[in-house]
Structures are given as C-alpha cells and as structure tokens.
Amino acid sequence: MAKKLGVFMGLLDDLMLVFLIAVLVGGVGYYIYIYMGSKK
C-alpha cells in the first residue's frame, strides 16, 4: 500500500512539473502575443 502511494506521489510531482512548465510557456507566449499586437 505504501509503495503504491509513493508511485502516486511521484506521478503527482510529474504532473505538477508539467503544469508549471505549461503555465510558464503559456504566460510567455501570451506576453509575446500582447507585445507583438501593441507594436502594430
């Protein structure tokens, strides 16, 4: 049971990492989109 919980926590860590990267990339992309839009 404890081993299964450890695997689950590991998956949760991976998901959080992917989520954080997605938020960072999305934020930068959104900023660039606004920046390019305001230059025109």
C-alpha positions in Angstrom: 0.0 0.0 0.0 2.8 2.4 1.0 4.6 1.6 -2.2 1.5 2.4 -4.3 1.1 5.7 -2.5 4.8 6.5 -3.3 4.2 5.9 -7.0 1.1 8.0 -6.9 3.0 10.9 -5.2 5.7 10.6 -7.9 3.1 10.9 -10.6 1.6 13.9 -8.9 5.0 15.5 -8.8 5.5 14.9 -12.5 2.0 16.4 -13.2 2.8 19.5 -11.1 6.1 19.9 -13.0 4.3 19.6 -16.4 1.6 22.0 -15.2 4.2 24.6 -14.1 6.1 24.4 -17.4 2.8 24.8 -19.3 1.9 27.8 -17.2 5.3 29.4 -17.8 5.3 28.7 -21.5 1.7 30.0 -21.8 2.5 33.1 -19.8 5.5 33.9 -22.0 3.5 33.2 -25.2 0.7 35.4 -24.0 3.1 38.2 -23.2 4.8 38.0 -26.6 1.3 37.9 -28.3 0.3 41.1 -26.4 3.7 42.7 -27.2 3.5 42.0 -30.9 -0.1 43.2 -31.0 0.7 46.5 -29.4 3.6 47.2 -31.8 1.4 47.3 -34.9 
